[in-house]
Amino acid sequence: MSDLDNKLVVKAEDGRDVVIKVLDIIDSEEFNKTFMIYNVENDNTNIFASILNEGDSTFSLDTIESQAEIDYINTEIDRVANENAVGETV
């Protein structure tokens, strides 16, 4: 997969376009939700996660608010961060 295959342009709440790099998409049966883990623009040091809501031709990202979901996704973010660090060269 090329680097361009996992980039999306999303509209922020303030109306500006933001490029995000999708690191992983996780379907959770426990929470009956899909989560997206991503970096924003050219910032490879901070990893974010949101609830991914997909429609027929659109999608939206919602804030994770439940502490149980936050705990779950923090574990997944650690996993993704470790996987990405292994593939990096210095």
Order of alpha helices (4+ residues) and beta strands (2+ residues): beta-beta-beta-beta-beta-alpha
